[in-house]
Amino acid sequence: MKAAINYRNYLEEIDKAITNETHQCLYLGCHEQAIGSHSVQRKGPLSKIEVKDHVYCLDSSLSRSYDLKSLTSNIKFRKTPISKATTFPGFCDFHDKLFHEFELGGLDVGNAKHLLYLYYRTLGYELLRQVMSSKRLSILLGSQYLVHSIESAFGHAKLISETTFKQALSLKANYCENELMPLLEITQEYIKKGKVDSLEHLTFVVEKNLNVACSSCTYITEEHFSEFREVFPNEEVPTVTFNVMPDDNETIIVISWDSKYDIHSSWLRKEFKSNFEKLLNDFIFYRSEDICISPKLWENNARMQDVVKETGHILNRKHEKTLDLLKI
């Protein structure tokens, strides 16, 4: 047990190092330090789903996910103050004010400028999330053999191969360098030049508060992936941003992508039109790692908790999806 406690303490040090690390503003050309901000606005959508200033969201802490009894790690949903939910050090104080464009007066889905700025922030959040996730993986790659020695002592020997770790890191690096960074750069140019019609959008307003919020990036769904690869065998899978923004009596859903990807959008337009509710559930519960859920929806909802527990909000291609948790 002492070895396990020491390992958890080690994970706490990793958590602190990652949390306390400073980041440069994501606005290209700016060298100011990024401040802590929210991918989902605290005084906007989060305020519409909180109960006593708390929501349920994914806890990325390595130390809190480590169970001393089972000697396993399991990222969990935890009740979290909205002051800490969906926070990320993405932009400096000056450039974070860019998002006042849609934050101060509320998002207007008919305003292309609002949607462009929302898309830009979502890309920035995803890029930084991938960078921080890669840092955790890199550190764990070096410490996995310590985990193995602890688990072996308790008869639970499990060792993730170095190859698996490096493959995951390679995929993340490729996604950041060849997809997210170029998109962030070109979107910043759209903003600077006022090219607000450079994106494609699908929007929907549900006439009730769904009590969930998220701001995420996703890509072609598994059932359409083979079709995409047959036509485009060598192209990067195009990135799509997905935002769910609840208000008192409605929830705004915005899906956006760069117009250069419009050739790949037929699957999304089709699903949006014919299977919107299933698409919504798929994107929220199987593709978003920053989803926030109201305690009113989460508590006493064993079915929803089971789905989240099984998937960890990371797409599991072998797991049968439950796509009727939210009704519109």
C-alpha positions as CSV (number, residue, x, y, z in Angstrom):
1,M,0.0,0.0,0.0
2,K,2.9,2.4,0.8
3,A,4.2,2.0,-2.8
4,A,0.7,2.8,-4.2
5,I,0.4,5.9,-2.0
6,N,3.8,7.0,-3.1
7,Y,2.8,6.6,-6.7
8,R,-0.4,8.6,-6.1
9,N,1.7,11.3,-4.5
10,Y,3.9,11.3,-7.6
11,L,0.8,11.7,-9.8
12,E,-0.2,14.7,-7.6
13,E,3.1,16.3,-8.4
14,I,2.5,15.7,-12.1
15,D,-1.0,17.3,-11.7
16,K,0.5,20.4,-10.0
17,A,3.2,20.8,-12.6
18,I,0.8,20.7,-15.5
19,T,-1.8,22.9,-13.7
20,N,0.8,25.5,-12.7
21,E,2.6,25.6,-16.1
22,T,2.3,28.9,-17.9
23,H,1.2,29.0,-21.6
24,Q,1.7,31.6,-24.3
25,C,-1.4,33.1,-25.8
26,L,-2.7,31.0,-28.7
27,Y,-3.3,34.1,-30.9
28,L,-0.5,33.7,-33.4
29,G,2.1,36.5,-33.1
30,C,1.2,37.3,-29.5
31,H,3.8,36.5,-26.8
32,E,1.7,37.4,-23.7
33,Q,0.9,34.9,-21.1
34,A,-2.4,33.2,-21.4
35,I,-5.0,33.6,-18.6
36,G,-7.4,31.0,-17.3
37,S,-10.7,31.3,-19.2
38,H,-13.6,29.0,-20.0
39,S,-14.4,27.1,-23.2
40,V,-18.0,27.3,-22.1
41,Q,-18.8,30.7,-20.7
42,R,-19.2,30.7,-16.9
43,K,-21.7,33.6,-16.8
44,G,-23.5,32.3,-19.9
45,P,-24.3,28.6,-20.5
46,L,-22.8,27.3,-17.3
47,S,-24.9,29.6,-15.2
48,K,-28.0,28.1,-16.9
49,I,-27.3,24.6,-15.7
50,E,-25.5,25.0,-12.4
51,V,-27.0,24.1,-9.0
52,K,-25.4,25.9,-6.1
53,D,-22.6,27.0,-8.5
54,H,-21.7,23.4,-9.4
55,V,-21.9,21.1,-12.5
56,Y,-20.7,17.6,-13.2
57,C,-17.8,17.4,-15.6
58,L,-14.8,15.2,-16.5
59,D,-12.0,15.3,-14.0
60,S,-8.7,15.0,-15.8
61,S,-6.6,14.8,-12.6
62,L,-4.2,11.8,-12.7
63,S,-4.0,11.5,-8.9
64,R,-7.8,11.6,-8.3
65,S,-8.3,9.0,-10.9
66,Y,-6.0,6.5,-9.3
67,D,-7.7,4.0,-7.0
68,L,-5.5,2.8,-4.2
69,K,-7.5,-0.4,-3.7
70,S,-7.7,-1.6,-7.3
71,L,-4.5,0.1,-8.4
72,T,-6.2,1.2,-11.6
73,S,-6.9,4.6,-13.1
74,N,-10.4,5.6,-14.1
75,I,-11.1,9.2,-15.2
76,K,-14.4,10.1,-13.6
77,F,-17.2,12.7,-13.7
78,R,-17.1,14.8,-10.6
79,K,-19.2,17.6,-9.1
80,T,-17.1,20.7,-9.9
81,P,-17.5,24.4,-9.1
82,I,-18.4,26.3,-12.3
83,S,-15.4,28.5,-11.6
84,K,-13.2,25.5,-12.5
85,A,-15.3,23.8,-15.1
86,T,-14.0,23.9,-18.7
87,T,-11.1,26.2,-17.8
88,F,-8.1,26.4,-20.0
89,P,-5.1,28.9,-20.4
90,G,-5.7,29.7,-24.0
91,F,-5.6,33.4,-24.7
92,C,-4.1,36.5,-23.0
93,D,-6.4,39.0,-21.3
94,F,-6.5,41.2,-24.5
95,H,-7.2,38.5,-27.0
96,D,-9.7,36.7,-24.7
97,K,-11.8,39.8,-25.1
98,L,-12.3,38.8,-28.7
99,F,-15.0,36.5,-27.5
100,H,-17.0,39.4,-26.1
101,E,-18.2,39.6,-29.6
102,F,-20.8,36.9,-28.8
103,E,-20.5,36.6,-25.1
104,L,-21.7,40.0,-23.9
105,G,-25.0,40.2,-25.8
106,G,-25.5,36.5,-26.3
107,L,-24.9,34.3,-29.3
108,D,-27.0,35.1,-32.4
109,V,-27.0,32.0,-34.8
110,G,-27.8,34.3,-37.7
111,N,-24.7,36.3,-37.1
112,A,-21.8,34.8,-39.1
113,K,-19.2,36.8,-37.1
114,H,-20.5,35.4,-33.8
115,L,-20.2,31.8,-35.2
116,L,-16.7,32.5,-36.6
117,Y,-15.4,33.7,-33.2
118,L,-17.1,30.7,-31.5
119,Y,-15.4,28.3,-33.9
120,Y,-12.0,30.0,-33.3
121,R,-12.3,29.6,-29.5
122,T,-13.4,26.0,-29.8
123,L,-10.3,25.2,-32.0
124,G,-8.1,26.9,-29.5
125,Y,-9.5,25.0,-26.6
126,E,-9.1,21.7,-28.5
127,L,-5.5,22.5,-29.4
128,L,-4.5,23.2,-25.9
129,R,-6.4,20.2,-24.5
130,Q,-4.4,18.0,-26.9
131,V,-1.1,19.6,-25.9
132,M,-1.8,19.1,-22.2
133,S,-3.0,15.5,-22.8
134,S,0.2,14.8,-24.7
135,K,2.3,16.1,-21.7
136,R,0.5,13.7,-19.4
137,L,1.1,10.8,-21.7
138,S,4.8,11.7,-22.0
139,I,5.2,11.7,-18.3
140,L,3.3,8.5,-17.8
141,L,5.4,6.8,-20.5
142,G,8.4,7.3,-18.2
143,S,6.5,6.2,-15.1
144,Q,4.5,3.3,-16.4
145,Y,7.2,0.8,-15.2
146,L,6.8,2.1,-11.7
147,V,3.1,1.4,-12.0
148,H,3.9,-2.1,-13.3
149,S,6.1,-2.9,-10.2
150,I,3.3,-1.8,-7.9
151,E,0.6,-3.8,-9.7
152,S,2.8,-6.9,-9.8
153,A,3.3,-6.8,-6.1
154,F,-0.5,-7.0,-5.7
155,G,-1.0,-9.6,-8.5
156,H,-2.5,-7.1,-10.9
157,A,0.3,-6.9,-13.5
158,K,-0.7,-4.8,-16.4
159,L,1.7,-2.9,-18.6
160,I,0.8,-0.7,-21.5
161,S,3.5,-1.1,-24.2
162,E,5.8,1.7,-25.0
163,T,4.7,1.3,-28.6
164,T,1.1,2.0,-27.6
165,F,2.1,5.1,-25.7
166,K,4.2,6.4,-28.6
167,Q,1.5,5.7,-31.1
168,A,-0.9,7.8,-29.1
169,L,1.6,10.6,-28.8
170,S,2.3,10.4,-32.5
171,L,-1.4,10.7,-33.4
172,K,-1.9,13.6,-31.1
173,A,1.2,15.4,-32.5
174,N,0.0,14.8,-36.1
175,Y,-3.5,16.1,-35.3
176,C,-2.1,19.3,-33.6
177,E,0.6,20.0,-36.2
178,N,-1.2,19.1,-39.4
179,E,-4.8,19.9,-38.6
180,L,-5.5,22.1,-35.6
181,M,-2.6,24.6,-35.9
182,P,-3.2,25.2,-39.6
183,L,-7.0,25.6,-38.9
184,L,-6.3,28.0,-36.0
185,E,-3.9,30.1,-38.2
186,I,-6.3,30.3,-41.2
187,T,-9.2,31.1,-38.9
188,Q,-7.2,33.9,-37.3
189,E,-6.7,35.3,-40.8
190,Y,-10.5,35.2,-41.4
191,I,-11.0,37.2,-38.2
192,K,-8.3,39.8,-39.1
193,K,-9.6,40.3,-42.6
194,G,-13.3,40.1,-41.7
195,K,-13.9,37.0,-43.9
196,V,-16.9,35.9,-41.8
197,D,-18.4,33.7,-44.5
198,S,-15.4,31.3,-44.7
199,L,-17.2,28.7,-42.6
200,E,-20.1,26.4,-43.1
201,H,-22.6,26.0,-40.2
202,L,-25.5,23.8,-39.1
203,T,-27.5,25.4,-36.3
204,F,-30.5,24.2,-34.3
205,V,-32.4,25.7,-31.4
206,V,-34.1,23.3,-29.1
207,E,-37.0,24.9,-27.3
208,K,-36.0,23.9,-23.8
209,N,-32.9,23.8,-21.6
210,L,-31.3,20.5,-22.2
211,N,-29.1,21.0,-19.0
212,V,-25.9,20.1,-20.8
213,A,-23.2,22.3,-22.3
214,C,-20.0,21.6,-24.3
215,S,-17.6,23.1,-26.7
216,S,-15.7,20.4,-28.6
217,C,-14.1,19.2,-31.8
218,T,-15.0,16.0,-33.6
219,Y,-14.8,14.3,-37.0
220,I,-16.5,11.9,-39.3
221,T,-18.6,9.3,-37.4
222,E,-17.4,5.7,-37.5
223,E,-20.3,4.5,-39.8
224,H,-19.2,7.0,-42.5
225,F,-15.4,6.7,-42.1
226,S,-15.0,3.8,-44.6
227,E,-16.9,5.7,-47.2
228,F,-14.7,8.7,-46.6
229,R,-11.5,6.7,-46.9
230,E,-12.6,5.1,-50.2
231,V,-12.9,8.5,-51.8
232,F,-10.1,10.3,-49.9
233,P,-7.5,7.6,-49.0
234,N,-4.8,10.1,-48.0
235,E,-6.5,13.2,-46.6
236,E,-6.7,14.2,-43.0
237,V,-10.0,13.5,-41.4
238,P,-11.7,17.0,-41.4
239,T,-12.3,18.7,-38.1
240,V,-15.8,19.8,-37.1
241,T,-16.6,22.0,-34.0
242,F,-19.6,21.3,-32.0
243,N,-21.1,23.6,-29.4
244,V,-24.1,23.1,-27.1
245,M,-25.2,26.3,-25.4
246,P,-28.1,26.2,-23.0
247,D,-30.2,29.2,-21.9
248,D,-33.2,29.5,-19.6
249,N,-35.8,28.1,-22.1
250,E,-33.7,27.0,-25.1
251,T,-30.5,25.3,-26.1
252,I,-28.5,26.4,-29.1
253,I,-26.6,23.8,-31.1
254,V,-23.9,25.0,-33.5
255,I,-21.8,22.7,-35.8
256,S,-19.2,24.4,-37.9
257,W,-16.4,23.6,-40.3
258,D,-14.1,25.4,-42.7
259,S,-15.6,25.8,-46.2
260,K,-12.6,23.9,-47.6
261,Y,-14.1,20.8,-46.0
262,D,-17.5,21.2,-47.5
263,I,-16.8,18.5,-50.0
264,H,-16.8,16.1,-47.0
265,S,-19.9,17.4,-45.4
266,S,-22.7,15.3,-47.1
267,W,-22.7,12.7,-44.2
268,L,-23.1,15.5,-41.6
269,R,-25.9,17.3,-43.5
270,K,-27.7,14.1,-44.0
271,E,-27.5,13.0,-40.3
272,F,-28.4,16.5,-39.1
273,K,-31.5,16.4,-41.2
274,S,-32.7,12.9,-40.7
275,N,-31.2,11.7,-37.3
276,F,-30.6,15.0,-35.4
277,E,-31.4,13.6,-32.0
278,K,-29.1,10.6,-32.4
279,L,-26.4,12.9,-33.8
280,L,-26.8,15.2,-30.8
281,N,-26.5,12.3,-28.3
282,D,-23.5,10.8,-30.2
283,F,-21.6,14.1,-30.2
284,I,-22.3,14.9,-26.6
285,F,-21.9,11.6,-24.9
286,Y,-19.4,9.9,-27.1
287,R,-17.3,12.6,-28.6
288,S,-17.0,15.5,-26.1
289,E,-14.5,15.5,-23.3
290,D,-15.5,18.8,-21.9
291,I,-19.2,18.2,-21.5
292,C,-20.8,19.8,-18.4
293,I,-24.0,18.3,-17.0
294,S,-26.5,19.9,-14.6
295,P,-26.8,18.2,-11.3
296,K,-30.6,18.3,-12.0
297,L,-30.0,16.0,-15.0
298,W,-27.1,13.9,-13.6
299,E,-28.2,13.0,-10.1
300,N,-30.6,10.1,-9.7
301,N,-30.1,9.3,-13.4
302,A,-28.4,5.9,-13.3
303,R,-28.8,5.3,-17.0
304,M,-26.9,8.4,-17.9
305,Q,-24.2,7.7,-15.3
306,D,-23.7,4.2,-16.7
307,V,-23.2,5.5,-20.2
308,V,-20.6,8.1,-19.0
309,K,-18.9,5.5,-16.9
310,E,-18.6,3.0,-19.8
311,T,-17.4,5.4,-22.4
312,G,-15.3,7.9,-20.3
313,H,-16.4,10.4,-23.0
314,I,-13.9,9.0,-25.3
315,L,-15.1,7.3,-28.5
316,N,-15.1,3.6,-28.0
317,R,-15.6,2.0,-31.3
318,K,-16.4,-1.4,-29.8
319,H,-19.0,-0.2,-27.5
320,E,-22.7,-0.1,-28.5
321,K,-23.9,3.5,-28.2
322,T,-26.9,4.7,-26.3
323,L,-28.3,7.5,-28.4
324,D,-31.5,8.4,-26.7
325,L,-30.4,9.9,-23.4
326,L,-31.4,13.4,-24.4
327,K,-34.8,14.0,-26.0
328,I,-35.6,17.1,-28.0
